[in-house]
């Protein structure tokens, strides 16, 4: 997923693939067992963990670099997927991705 940091919608991706939004959603759920937004959030959090290896980057900068305009939303998504906040994750992993 190379465009994970861009503002993406299911409709835009479906249009790019020349399929309906409904069809793309069904394909993702059938073959990957996840929704478009679950996949996008998982990729963004994965990339964020790598960026957090750089201690000079604030969490808000990391959130922005992976595509979140709202740091609070990034924090909620990160905690939901990882079980700890981004700051806690960084502390637990010593800044290593």
C-alpha positions in Angstrom: 0.0 0.0 0.0 2.1 2.9 -1.2 -0.4 5.7 -0.9 -1.3 5.0 2.8 -0.3 8.6 3.9 -2.6 10.3 1.4 -6.2 11.1 2.1 -8.0 8.1 0.7 -11.6 7.0 0.5 -13.1 3.7 -0.5 -14.9 5.5 -3.4 -11.7 7.0 -4.7 -9.9 3.6 -4.7 -12.9 1.9 -6.3 -13.0 4.6 -9.0 -9.3 4.0 -9.6 -9.9 0.3 -10.0 -13.0 0.8 -12.2 -15.3 -1.1 -9.8 -18.1 0.1 -7.6 -17.5 1.0 -4.0 -19.8 -1.9 -3.0 -18.0 -4.4 -5.1 -14.5 -3.4 -3.8 -15.8 -3.6 -0.2 -17.2 -7.1 -0.8 -13.9 -8.2 -2.5 -11.8 -6.9 0.4 -14.1 -8.5 3.0 -14.2 -11.8 1.1 -10.5 -12.2 0.3 -8.8 -10.3 3.1 -11.5 -10.5 5.8 -11.1 -6.8 6.6 -12.7 -3.6 5.6 -11.0 -0.9 3.5 -10.6 1.3 6.5 -9.3 -1.5 8.8 -6.6 -2.3 6.2 -5.7 1.4 5.8 -5.5 1.9 9.5 -3.4 -1.2 10.0 -0.9 0.0 7.4 -0.7 3.5 8.8 -0.1 2.1 12.4 2.5 -0.3 11.0 4.3 2.6 9.3 4.0 4.8 12.4 5.8 2.2 14.5 8.7 2.4 12.1 8.7 6.2 12.2 8.6 6.2 16.0 12.1 4.7 16.0 13.3 8.2 15.4 13.1 9.9 18.8 13.3 13.3 17.3 9.8 12.9 15.8 6.9 13.9 18.0 3.9 11.6 18.0 1.9 14.3 16.3 4.5 14.5 13.5 4.4 10.7 13.1 0.6 10.8 12.9 0.7 13.5 10.2 3.3 11.6 8.2 1.2 8.5 8.0 -1.9 10.3 7.0 -3.8 11.4 10.1 -4.8 15.0 10.2 -6.2 14.6 13.7 -3.6 13.4 16.3 -6.4 12.4 18.7 -7.9 10.1 16.0 -4.5 8.6 15.4 -4.1 8.0 19.1 -7.5 6.2 19.3 -6.7 4.0 16.3 -3.2 3.2 17.5 -4.5 2.2 21.0 -7.3 0.1 19.5 -4.9 -1.8 17.3 -1.9 -2.1 19.6 -3.5 -2.1 23.0 -1.3 0.8 24.3 -1.0 4.4 23.3 1.6 5.5 20.8 3.7 7.0 23.6 3.5 3.9 25.7 4.4 1.8 22.7 7.4 4.0 22.0 8.6 3.7 25.6 8.1 -0.1 25.7 10.1 -0.6 22.5 12.8 1.9 23.3 12.2 3.9 20.2 12.8 0.9 18.0 10.4 0.1 15.2 
